Amino acid sequence: MAGANRSSAHWSRSATAVGILVLAAHVVAATDLPLGASLPDLDRLTPDAAVAYGLKHNPQIAAGIAGVASSLATYRSLGVPAPITVGASRVQGSSSAPTLTGDTADTIVDLSGTLDTSGQRRYQAAGANATYKVTRYQFLETVVGLEQQIRDAYWSLAAAQAQTKIADVSLKEAQRVYDITVSQEKAGASPRGDVIRSSIDVANAKQTLMAAQSAEKSSLITLNNLLARPPQEAARLTVDLSDESESAPHVDLPSVGDLNKEASANRPLLKASEEQVHVATYGVRQAESSRFPDFSVSYQRSVEQQLDAWTFSVNLPLFDFGGINQSVKAAKESRKQAEAQLVQAQQQVAQQVAQALTDLKAAVDAASSFKAEILDPSVTLLGIAKLGYQQGATGILPVIDAESTIRNARVGYISNLLAIYKAQDEMQAALGKSSLPMPKGMK
């Protein structure tokens, strides 16, 4: 039975070690991108490719893997039996202080060790194992959070690029209208006021374009920072949110109860908090076990006389003057703190799920109504204004106003689409989901 237990313990430690190696392999290698590849080598960058690249190169991942490996090594150092010390000494005695054999000179070999009869080392090792799990789940929470940041930055850049494209098109349209107005004024068919109004529209379009270009550069720097790339390095995305026909993505909205169950089963933050309670519990047991004795064995052998001596000793705390009681009390209070933090984490996750669901519903409804009630009518209005102007039924002002209206509508619809994508990312993070599969044995 003892042999089976030792075998089981060895297998547990081996499986744990394999687990962390598999975790690192999944995070570092679960991507089609070759190590050291740069994004410009890709034809077009998808959100998943950006996440895969970021999780391979972002220094947060390397730091997290190192932290988990360190915690695992600490556990493994405590998960083995206490060391047996070996010593050899040349003893010179006297009639009042003889050696082991009674001679005045001898060479003695010593073997000594302590049996963990109190359980302190055992509970310390169990606590270290739980601490390793805490570190592991905290790392997985970091992965989930980093993925959300990368996806948010990706969609922010896509929206910024779309707004730049729309601003550029709007400037060209405003410039075209201005040129037509100037030509008509020279021909006496357009008043001076129309020219001034058109020139103001051109100036506004230029300001909008400059602001959009600045926002695009900022978004690119943010994404590149998360991907651990040079700040100004270009990134070509697969999405184009400037397309007016772009419809809102289809979103399934399950009940908040189902979402909370999924978050409870998958969210690394909750698992880390649960393991932190286990750490505190083992801390209480370790403190309590310090009241019990440890059994020590020492063996000595005379090399010259071939004689043996065994020493058995028990170390029992007899007068600690309340120190142990205070240690136990401190450990119990730490456990209460961990339990309260677990409840806090549960409330936090529930709040994040509810908020993500609210944000997602609001974003979907807003995008749907915005397209039907603002963007599509704005397109129709511009067509009517251009037709009336071409037929001479109206002046240039209705066209300028219609172009300003559709410009604002296009930018507003992009903002609505961005809100949907970010709300989806928010929901994925709240549920603890990641595009990378969690390694077997790490759930």
Secondary structure, DSSP 8 states (H G I E B T S, - for coil): -HHHHHHHHHHHHHHHHHHHHHHHHHHHHSSSS-TT--GGGSSSB-HHHHHHHHHHH-HHHHHHHHHHHHHHHHHHHHSS----EEEEEEEE--SSS--TTSSSEEEEEEEEEEE--S-HHHHHHHHHHHHHHHHHHHHHHHHHHHHHHHHHHHHHHHHHHHHHHHHHHHHHHHHHHHHHHHHHHHTTSS-HHHHHHHHHHHHHHHHHHHHHHHHHHHHHHHHHHHTT--TT----BS--TT-TT----------HHHHHHHHHHH-HHHHHHHHHHHHHHHHHHHHHHTTS-EEEEEEEEETTT--EEEEEEEE-----TTHHHHHHHHHHHHHHHHHHHHHHHHHHHHHHHHHHHHHHHHHHHHHHHHIIIIIHHHHHHHHHHHHHHHTTSS-SHHHHHHHHHHHHHHHHHHHHHHHHHHHHHHHHHHHT--SS---TT--
